[in-house]
Amino acid sequence: MEDEKNFPTIGNPESGYKYEFRKDGVYLTVYPVGDEGLLFELSDMRQILKDYGVVHYDVALLSRTVREASGKPQKIADPIEITQDKIEKISTGESDAVDTNEDEEYARIIVDVSRDKMKATVRYDTKNGSRLPTVDMVMDALAEQKINYGIDEEAIAQGVDRLSPFIAAQGDPPVAGENAYIDRKFDLGVKGRPVLDEYDRVDYKNLNLFVLVKANDTLAIRIPQTKGTPGKNIFGEVVPAQNGRPIPMPNGKNTTVVGENQLIAAINGQIVDTGSKISVDPQLTIKGSVGVATGDIEFDGAVFVNGDVKQGFSVKATGDIEIKGSVNGAEVVGRNVVISGGITGANRGKIQSTFDVRAAFAESAIIEAGRDIYIADVVLHSTMRAGKKITVEGKHGQITGGLTVAGEDVTAKVIGNSAYVITRVSVGVDPNLQREYHEVCKSYKEGKKRLLQITQTLNTLSKIDLSTLPQERMDKINALTRSQFPIAGQLKRDEKRILELEAKLSEMKNGKIRVDDVMYPGARLSINSVVKNVQEEYHHCTLSLQEGEVTLGTY
């Protein structure tokens, strides 16, 4: 081989390429493409190699070097022997190298069709020839495979300039329909997050454990499935699309389907969502006790507590409340209240029911019932008020201390004790009516006082030349004038209710106190407002009012 300085360099940056025939091999540099694009074709680069007798080279590497145009020399062939005579002939245009490009075999076109018939990829087999085929040849190859849809002519035009595989045709895939789904109109994710008050302070006694709804509230909307859009493969065949899947309505207990796709609550209650079913449960179940872990409970329906109600907490419901444990210094308000373990009021607990209260025992408690109270064992130093009856009958059946008031009847085994503790018992007056009567009388009295003050103020103002007053003062006077009308209306309603309550209270004449065992001295009785202080023991007796006096009869 000649000295390296005698080896030629073909091309320059201005022509866009440069071949260097170095001692260790043939190098090609392709310079970055400008706005004018490549100044040569791949075939030009191959022709130069043939002119210099370079037969064995990496065609794929040559194609990639031209395509990338990185500006860096790339070795594409091993070193070759070039005589000085040949260099001179080529440089003067007298080369006797034969242009065999036209006689070279074309690379074989291979068309790969994807399994789903949605894509055709063209690649070249250069074992028997490396000449790049034409666009028409590629189109013929596709036609032979009966590919007639989604043909990418631009990709083919680019693909015949390089040896890299390319996608020559691509079908339109089908678009599946959307599945039906349930749009829930509630968020169970808020459960267990403490409620914020108006000052953004966390109320840890209201832990928001339950998501509640009212009757006719919308629980969920079903969004129906949609039909799919068919596709077409590269053979022009229609590819069917999968339609969206339907979904059944998740209607569970106490819910109603409106139309076809709307689910509403049939009753007030707690939402129970199992995933496949949405129900409204009128009973709220607390598995343990009501306390720090649950916070206060307020529910529109029935409540079942499997444990206790701890001191300082409350359970309020529009339905019945059943508590398997005890109530300790807590507040319980419901339609009917059943407490298996009894009540320890600690002088702060209160049990209130629209109808009945039932408990095992009561100590230092306040119990109010619209109808009846039933205590199984003992009542110690408690206040009980019932619209009709209070019954303490069980193992001991004892009422000691406190105040017991019933509209009709108080029945117990024992009233008072041997220490003569003061025990007040009153019958014959419904305490609920009596309390309402006092409240209405108070409201009536305050209303009359307020109306009198307004009348006197307006009478005083009538003596003043109002035209001399500022507008702000006039607005206040007008507001004061208007305020007397709703007060007068409320006074009329209060007066009517007072008469009704007085009539009902006057009709109550049959109050009775029944003692199955013994009533001790220290008991202070009131029957239809007639008072009697017990000075001696009474056994197995019934006390009632006869001709204005408390009389003793048999049990």
KEVOLO-430760 format. One line per field, with one value per residue (C-alpha): x, z negated, y negated. Coordinates in nm, 3 decimals, m for minus. Layout:
N
east <- X,... $
up <- Z,... $
north <- Y,... $
END
This chain:
555
east <- 0.000,0.112,0.183,m0.143,m0.082,m0.124,m0.472,m0.755,m1.028,m1.353,m1.604,m1.605,m1.843,m1.983,m2.089,m2.236,m2.015,m1.651,m1.493,m1.153,m0.955,m0.734,m0.472,m0.706,m1.021,m1.273,m1.444,m1.753,m1.853,m2.202,m2.250,m2.566,m2.848,m2.930,m3.246,m3.168,m3.166,m2.923,m2.718,m2.688,m2.870,m2.770,m2.709,m2.446,m2.253,m2.268,m2.154,m1.839,m1.751,m1.790,m1.579,m1.295,m1.348,m1.500,m1.724,m1.752,m1.906,m2.190,m2.487,m2.707,m2.434,m2.387,m2.762,m2.774,m2.472,m2.638,m2.968,m2.819,m2.583,m2.398,m2.086,m1.864,m1.644,m1.785,m1.577,m1.788,m1.532,m1.195,m0.885,m0.845,m0.546,m0.565,m0.282,m0.160,m0.258,m0.616,m0.625,m0.512,m0.763,m1.050,m0.943,m0.929,m1.259,m1.089,m1.178,m1.224,m1.426,m1.743,m2.074,m2.235,m2.518,m2.765,m2.664,m2.674,m2.961,m3.238,m3.282,m3.576,m3.888,m4.043,m4.389,m4.472,m4.840,m4.927,m5.141,m5.440,m5.404,m5.381,m5.020,m4.785,m4.411,m4.168,m3.811,m3.531,m3.333,m2.987,m2.832,m2.855,m2.856,m2.847,m2.989,m3.281,m3.614,m3.839,m4.174,m4.354,m4.181,m4.297,m4.652,m4.648,m4.530,m4.821,m5.064,m4.937,m5.035,m5.376,m5.308,m5.525,m5.618,m5.425,m5.124,m4.882,m4.731,m4.514,m4.365,m4.297,m4.127,m3.896,m3.852,m3.700,m3.412,m3.280,m3.253,m3.436,m3.773,m4.078,m4.454,m4.606,m4.973,m5.181,m5.550,m5.800,m5.846,m6.199,m6.288,m6.458,m6.769,m6.762,m6.883,m7.182,m7.093,m7.261,m7.210,m7.255,m7.387,m7.237,m6.885,m6.819,m6.462,m6.571,m6.656,m6.436,m6.323,m6.403,m6.648,m6.515,m6.715,m6.772,m6.428,m6.256,m6.198,m6.213,m6.506,m6.377,m6.716,m6.868,m6.655,m6.892,m6.890,m7.208,m7.334,m7.702,m7.973,m8.334,m8.616,m8.618,m8.253,m8.066,m7.816,m7.672,m7.713,m7.639,m7.449,m7.547,m7.294,m7.215,m7.175,m6.830,m6.700,m6.600,m6.250,m6.094,m5.781,m5.515,m5.707,m6.009,m6.210,m6.442,m6.329,m6.625,m6.599,m6.689,m6.984,m6.964,m7.085,m7.406,m7.421,m7.721,m7.867,m7.727,m8.066,m8.065,m8.298,m8.507,m8.415,m8.623,m8.527,m8.676,m8.704,m8.425,m8.110,m8.177,m8.160,m8.322,m8.364,m8.704,m8.660,m8.442,m8.136,m7.772,m7.614,m7.473,m7.269,m7.139,m7.015,m7.283,m7.572,m7.658,m7.903,m8.049,m8.049,m8.301,m8.102,m7.753,m7.542,m7.250,m7.043,m6.876,m6.935,m7.013,m6.719,m6.393,m6.373,m6.712,m6.792,m7.152,m7.412,m7.700,m7.904,m8.226,m8.357,m8.303,m7.972,m7.835,m7.532,m7.365,m7.167,m7.199,m7.254,m6.962,m6.977,m7.000,m7.121,m7.467,m7.685,m7.977,m8.210,m8.550,m8.618,m8.578,m8.251,m8.133,m7.821,m7.688,m7.456,m7.510,m7.539,m7.293,m7.337,m7.446,m7.743,m7.975,m8.271,m8.495,m8.845,m8.824,m8.512,m8.411,m8.103,m8.009,m7.737,m7.904,m7.839,m7.581,m7.650,m7.368,m7.609,m7.549,m7.689,m8.033,m8.258,m8.545,m8.796,m9.103,m9.278,m9.123,m8.800,m8.691,m8.382,m8.244,m8.178,m8.130,m7.903,m7.871,m8.031,m8.286,m8.542,m8.826,m9.079,m9.379,m9.565,m9.424,m9.106,m9.018,m8.729,m8.655,m8.465,m8.406,m8.426,m8.194,m8.198,m8.321,m8.576,m8.834,m9.117,m9.366,m9.680,m9.871,m9.711,m9.393,m9.342,m9.055,m9.111,m8.829,m8.606,m8.613,m8.858,m8.752,m8.778,m8.562,m8.499,m8.539,m8.859,m9.101,m9.382,m9.641,m9.960,m10.162,m9.988,m9.672,m9.624,m9.336,m9.258,m9.091,m9.105,m8.849,m8.631,m8.585,m8.368,m8.675,m8.500,m8.723,m8.880,m9.118,m9.389,m9.648,m9.935,m10.245,m10.072,m9.895,m9.550,m9.501,m9.827,m9.743,m9.401,m9.542,m9.805,m9.539,m9.329,m9.624,m9.728,m9.375,m9.367,m9.706,m9.592,m9.270,m9.457,m9.708,m9.425,m9.241,m9.554,m9.631,m9.280,m9.315,m9.658,m9.531,m9.227,m9.443,m9.685,m9.393,m9.258,m9.602,m9.557,m9.239,m9.216,m9.079,m8.992,m8.701,m8.541,m8.257,m8.339,m8.150,m8.366,m8.681,m8.583,m8.549,m8.892,m9.052,m8.886,m9.013,m9.365,m9.358,m9.225,m9.542,m9.750,m9.573,m9.560,m9.934,m9.991,m9.779,m9.969,m10.296,m10.153,m10.008,m10.338,m10.522,m10.270,m10.289,m10.666,m10.622,m10.359,m10.566,m10.859,m10.644,m10.486,m10.825,m10.949,m10.675,m10.842,m10.749,m10.389,m10.283,m9.976,m9.948,m9.712,m9.673,m9.463,m9.396,m9.396,m9.174,m9.217,m9.037,m9.237,m9.400,m9.695,m9.896,m10.211,m10.387,m10.208,m10.326,m10.019,m9.969,m9.662,m9.631,m9.576,m9.600,m9.535,m9.800,m9.808,m9.964,m10.174,m10.305,m10.330,m10.578,m10.784,m11.137,m11.352,m11.047,m10.851,m10.577,m10.721,m10.561,m10.695,m10.586,m10.316 $
up <- 0.000,0.072,m0.195,m0.348,m0.213,0.142,0.072,0.206,0.025,0.217,0.135,m0.117,m0.352,m0.065,0.119,m0.202,m0.229,m0.238,m0.173,m0.324,m0.209,m0.510,m0.588,m0.830,m0.618,m0.422,m0.621,m0.528,m0.685,m0.607,m0.722,m0.892,m0.654,m0.600,m0.472,m0.120,m0.230,m0.121,0.187,0.295,0.287,0.121,0.469,0.524,0.221,0.340,0.689,0.551,0.361,0.678,0.873,0.631,0.630,0.280,0.312,m0.042,m0.281,m0.531,m0.325,m0.633,m0.807,m0.492,m0.481,m0.851,m0.818,m0.532,m0.721,m1.051,m0.891,m1.220,m1.076,m1.232,m1.028,m1.018,m0.906,m0.655,m0.486,m0.539,m0.372,0.006,0.243,0.489,0.741,0.821,1.181,1.080,0.859,1.147,1.387,1.146,1.067,1.442,1.517,1.711,1.471,1.633,1.337,1.461,1.326,1.229,1.032,1.312,1.335,0.959,0.827,0.635,0.271,0.224,0.080,m0.215,m0.336,m0.693,m0.785,m1.152,m1.310,m1.340,m0.971,m1.072,m0.970,m0.680,m0.737,m0.445,m0.492,m0.248,m0.201,m0.067,m0.045,0.335,0.406,0.225,0.484,0.337,0.504,0.647,0.518,0.790,0.686,0.329,0.443,0.657,0.360,0.155,0.436,0.456,0.091,0.177,m0.053,0.069,m0.233,m0.451,m0.216,m0.325,m0.005,m0.188,m0.407,m0.097,0.082,m0.216,m0.267,0.077,m0.005,m0.289,m0.391,m0.720,m0.762,m0.749,m0.785,m0.438,m0.525,m0.837,m0.890,m1.107,m1.430,m1.567,m1.861,m2.141,m2.294,m2.645,m2.920,m3.123,m3.470,m3.786,m3.879,m4.255,m4.392,m4.736,m4.869,m5.134,m5.144,m5.378,m5.647,m5.951,m5.880,m6.173,m6.089,m6.078,m6.252,m6.117,m6.244,m6.075,m6.409,m6.421,m6.616,m6.734,m6.884,m6.536,m6.338,m6.042,m6.042,m5.841,m5.509,m5.547,m5.289,m5.282,m5.101,m4.726,m4.730,m4.418,m4.509,m4.168,m3.793,m3.546,m3.240,m2.960,m2.744,m2.393,m2.063,m1.917,m1.590,m1.331,m1.183,m0.855,m0.803,m0.532,m0.312,m0.313,m0.537,m0.800,m1.153,m1.392,m1.713,m2.058,m2.208,m2.565,m2.833,m3.020,m3.398,m3.619,m3.844,m4.197,m4.364,m4.710,m5.007,m5.049,m4.711,m4.397,m4.029,m3.851,m3.474,m3.371,m3.502,m3.824,m4.171,m4.461,m4.832,m4.934,m5.300,m5.525,m5.649,m5.616,m5.281,m5.266,m4.949,m4.890,m4.539,m4.356,m4.565,m4.715,m5.004,m5.259,m5.605,m5.845,m6.131,m6.213,m6.389,m6.612,m6.664,m6.981,m7.219,m7.147,m7.262,m7.138,m6.854,m6.710,m6.834,m6.881,m6.681,m6.511,m6.272,m6.075,m6.155,m6.420,m6.603,m6.759,m6.990,m7.077,m7.364,m7.602,m7.554,m7.726,m7.944,m7.759,m7.430,m7.276,m7.058,m6.884,m6.635,m6.480,m6.520,m6.803,m6.995,m7.148,m7.364,m7.472,m7.732,m7.970,m7.943,m8.163,m8.191,m7.828,m7.633,m7.442,m7.242,m7.028,m6.950,m7.185,m7.397,m7.529,m7.751,m7.859,m8.104,m8.277,m8.323,m8.537,m8.495,m8.704,m8.739,m8.374,m8.165,m8.010,m7.837,m7.631,m7.416,m7.215,m7.345,m7.587,m7.781,m7.913,m8.126,m8.385,m8.646,m8.685,m8.917,m8.932,m8.589,m8.409,m8.211,m8.010,m7.804,m7.607,m7.710,m7.954,m8.151,m8.254,m8.495,m8.582,m8.909,m9.105,m9.056,m9.282,m9.316,m8.963,m8.792,m8.582,m8.386,m8.179,m7.995,m8.116,m8.330,m8.524,m8.626,m8.843,m8.887,m8.896,m9.151,m9.379,m9.203,m9.420,m9.378,m9.627,m9.629,m9.340,m9.159,m8.981,m8.780,m8.563,m8.400,m8.507,m8.716,m8.915,m9.011,m9.221,m9.476,m9.712,m9.737,m9.966,m10.206,m10.572,m10.616,m10.525,m10.231,m10.078,m9.765,m9.562,m9.355,m9.152,m8.940,m8.771,m8.572,m8.245,m8.302,m7.930,m7.904,m8.223,m8.099,m7.766,m7.956,m8.161,m7.848,m7.654,m7.952,m7.973,m7.602,m7.625,m7.917,m7.744,m7.420,m7.595,m7.770,m7.444,m7.262,m7.544,m7.520,m7.143,m7.182,m7.446,m7.233,m6.926,m7.132,m7.248,m6.893,m6.767,m6.956,m6.762,m6.419,m6.234,m5.928,m6.120,m6.190,m5.976,m5.737,m5.945,m6.248,m6.038,m5.909,m6.267,m6.360,m6.058,m6.148,m6.504,m6.376,m6.158,m6.439,m6.647,m6.396,m6.420,m6.799,m6.810,m6.591,m6.820,m7.124,m6.971,m6.902,m7.255,m7.409,m7.211,m7.313,m7.679,m7.677,m7.509,m7.763,m8.057,m7.928,m7.895,m8.237,m8.400,m8.254,m8.432,m8.750,m8.776,m8.893,m9.102,m9.297,m9.339,m9.592,m9.575,m9.892,m10.108,m10.099,m10.365,m10.553,m10.378,m10.061,m9.947,m9.720,m9.485,m9.322,m9.089,m9.270,m9.614,m9.837,m10.100,m10.317,m10.423,m10.798,m10.834,m10.632,m10.380,m10.252,m9.937,m9.863,m9.595,m9.661,m9.462,m9.493,m9.623,m9.679,m9.695,m9.940,m9.898,m10.004,m10.065,m9.893,m9.826,m9.566 $
north <- 0.000,m0.354,m0.613,m0.749,m1.099,m0.966,m0.834,m1.051,m1.245,m1.276,m1.553,m1.840,m2.022,m2.224,m1.910,m1.767,m1.459,m1.350,m1.009,m0.946,m0.645,m0.600,m0.344,m0.162,m0.177,m0.382,m0.661,m0.862,m1.191,m1.326,m1.684,m1.807,m1.892,m2.261,m2.421,m2.297,m1.932,m1.661,m1.751,m1.389,m1.054,m0.729,m0.590,m0.861,m0.742,m0.384,m0.483,m0.651,m0.335,m0.130,m0.379,m0.316,0.057,0.078,0.382,0.510,0.262,0.242,0.119,0.069,m0.132,m0.342,m0.412,m0.505,m0.736,m0.923,m0.944,m1.066,m1.325,m1.365,m1.535,m1.265,m1.024,m0.671,m0.372,m0.181,0.052,0.213,0.059,0.114,0.099,m0.192,m0.257,m0.607,m0.554,m0.485,m0.790,m1.010,m0.859,m0.913,m1.268,m1.350,m1.177,m0.893,m0.615,m0.278,m0.157,m0.004,m0.140,0.183,0.021,0.082,0.445,0.511,0.724,0.550,0.635,0.872,0.708,0.889,0.782,0.880,0.866,0.839,1.108,0.872,0.773,0.407,0.339,0.423,0.380,0.378,0.499,0.592,0.912,0.811,1.159,1.173,0.801,0.469,0.236,0.042,0.117,m0.152,m0.278,m0.086,0.234,0.188,0.111,0.427,0.630,0.497,0.572,0.929,0.968,0.813,0.518,0.233,0.017,m0.226,m0.237,m0.511,m0.648,m0.900,m0.627,m0.415,m0.707,m0.752,m0.379,m0.314,m0.555,m0.342,0.020,m0.015,0.159,m0.068,m0.050,m0.066,m0.022,m0.055,0.012,m0.169,0.026,0.061,m0.162,0.027,m0.123,m0.265,m0.034,m0.145,m0.269,m0.389,m0.753,m0.757,m1.085,m1.034,m1.006,m0.744,m0.873,m1.153,m0.899,m0.929,m1.283,m1.512,m1.789,m2.145,m2.414,m2.765,m2.865,m2.568,m2.402,m2.023,m1.880,m1.542,m1.455,m1.466,m1.222,m1.207,m0.828,m0.784,m0.916,m0.992,m1.062,m1.171,m0.995,m1.079,m1.188,m1.069,m0.798,m0.712,m0.760,m0.480,m0.606,m0.361,m0.176,m0.302,m0.117,m0.062,m0.208,0.060,0.051,0.169,0.378,0.343,0.587,0.356,0.587,0.440,0.523,0.529,0.329,0.450,0.270,0.143,0.380,0.300,0.292,0.369,0.105,0.142,0.110,0.262,0.241,m0.072,m0.219,m0.283,m0.294,m0.594,m0.568,m0.333,m0.491,m0.686,m0.534,m0.720,m0.658,m0.527,m0.622,m0.833,m0.648,m0.552,m0.463,m0.109,m0.047,0.307,0.230,0.424,0.294,m0.043,m0.027,m0.264,m0.118,m0.270,m0.118,m0.231,0.033,m0.062,0.253,0.127,m0.160,m0.523,m0.730,m0.877,m0.623,m0.720,m1.067,m1.176,m0.982,m1.160,m0.947,m0.974,m0.626,m0.357,m0.307,0.013,m0.022,0.306,0.152,m0.143,m0.514,m0.684,m0.993,m1.323,m1.172,m1.152,m0.931,m1.102,m0.937,m0.989,m0.615,m0.367,m0.334,m0.008,m0.001,0.338,0.192,m0.098,m0.475,m0.661,m1.036,m1.061,m1.196,m0.963,m1.095,m0.872,m0.750,m0.450,m0.391,m0.048,m0.023,0.329,0.233,m0.056,m0.427,m0.600,m0.967,m1.118,m1.415,m1.506,m1.219,m1.247,m0.996,m1.134,m0.947,m1.032,m0.719,m0.467,m0.419,m0.080,m0.020,0.223,m0.047,m0.421,m0.614,m0.995,m1.010,m1.224,m1.022,m1.174,m0.979,m1.094,m0.780,m0.517,m0.439,m0.082,m0.017,0.346,0.310,m0.013,m0.388,m0.587,m0.966,m1.019,m1.241,m1.055,m1.214,m1.013,m1.120,m0.814,m0.543,m0.472,m0.111,0.017,0.387,0.638,0.806,0.503,0.269,m0.021,m0.400,m0.587,m0.961,m1.199,m1.294,m1.061,m1.219,m1.037,m1.153,m0.850,m0.588,m0.507,m0.143,m0.006,0.263,0.019,m0.362,m0.526,m0.325,m0.247,m0.557,m0.766,m0.936,m1.201,m1.052,m1.268,m1.100,m1.290,m1.154,m1.288,m1.559,m1.484,m1.638,m1.691,m1.886,m2.068,m2.165,m2.280,m2.476,m2.659,m2.725,m2.865,m3.079,m3.214,m3.287,m3.459,m3.672,m3.778,m3.852,m4.076,m4.260,m4.314,m4.431,m4.676,m4.822,m4.869,m5.032,m5.273,m5.363,m5.427,m5.639,m5.853,m5.887,m5.995,m6.321,m6.404,m6.565,m6.267,m6.474,m6.624,m6.284,m6.142,m5.860,m5.603,m5.681,m5.666,m5.319,m5.196,m5.336,m5.169,m4.838,m4.873,m4.940,m4.626,m4.407,m4.440,m4.244,m3.904,m3.942,m4.003,m3.696,m3.477,m3.604,m3.488,m3.143,m3.118,m3.222,m2.953,m2.685,m2.784,m2.727,m2.389,m2.277,m2.395,m2.191,m1.879,m1.922,m1.973,m1.644,m1.445,m1.316,m0.950,m0.951,m0.650,m0.534,m0.156,0.008,0.385,0.415,0.110,m0.270,m0.425,m0.749,m1.032,m0.981,m1.302,m1.236,m1.456,m1.320,m1.560,m1.845,m1.728,m1.676,m1.408,m1.346,m0.983,m0.950,m0.573,m0.262,m0.156,0.203,0.350,0.044,m0.190,m0.563,m0.773,m1.089,m1.054,m1.364,m1.589,m1.374,m1.115,m0.780,m0.442,m0.133,0.226,0.301 $
END
